[in-house]
Amino acid sequence: MKNETTYSEAIEELEAIVNEIENEDISVDVLSEKVKRASILIGICRNALHTTEEEVKKILEELNQVKNQ
């Protein structure tokens, strides 16, 4: 079974990465890895937002159809 990161988990980890970058003396190697991970997390967030937006649109369309019957 695939262990998928949730939107909330991704945001929490992104906040931690930003905090580390802003408040710590990080080597270039570590910084590179942090930025790569942040990029992955941003993708997870974008996908989650897109999926949620599509689901909400579908629900609203269904509600409008019921209302118009």
C-alpha positions in Angstrom: 0.0 0.0 0.0 1.2 3.5 -0.9 1.9 5.9 1.9 0.7 9.2 0.6 1.5 12.5 2.2 -1.7 14.5 3.0 -2.1 18.2 2.3 -1.8 19.0 6.0 1.3 16.9 6.4 2.9 18.5 3.3 2.1 22.1 4.6 3.5 21.2 8.0 6.7 19.8 6.5 7.0 22.8 4.1 6.7 25.2 7.1 9.5 23.2 8.9 11.7 23.4 5.8 11.2 27.2 5.5 11.9 27.6 9.2 15.1 25.6 8.9 16.3 27.6 5.9 15.5 30.9 7.5 16.9 30.2 11.0 19.8 27.8 10.5 23.2 27.8 8.8 22.6 25.1 6.2 25.3 23.7 4.0 24.7 23.8 0.2 24.3 20.0 0.1 21.6 20.1 2.7 19.9 23.1 1.2 19.7 21.4 -2.2 18.0 18.4 -0.6 15.6 20.6 1.3 14.7 22.5 -1.8 14.1 19.3 -3.7 11.8 18.0 -1.0 10.0 21.3 -0.8 9.4 21.1 -4.6 7.8 17.6 -4.2 5.7 18.9 -1.3 4.5 21.8 -3.3 3.4 19.4 -6.0 1.5 17.4 -3.5 -0.3 20.5 -2.3 -1.1 21.6 -5.8 -2.6 18.2 -6.7 -4.6 18.1 -3.5 -6.0 21.6 -4.1 -6.8 20.7 -7.7 -8.6 17.5 -6.7 -10.5 19.3 -4.0 -11.6 22.1 -6.4 -12.8 19.5 -8.9 -14.8 17.6 -6.2 -16.4 20.8 -5.0 -17.4 21.9 -8.5 -19.0 18.5 -9.1 -20.9 18.7 -5.8 -22.1 22.2 -6.6 -23.2 21.1 -10.1 -25.1 18.2 -8.6 -26.8 20.5 -6.1 -27.8 22.9 -8.9 -29.3 20.0 -10.9 -31.4 18.9 -7.9 -32.4 22.5 -7.3 -33.6 22.9 -10.9 -35.7 19.7 -10.9 
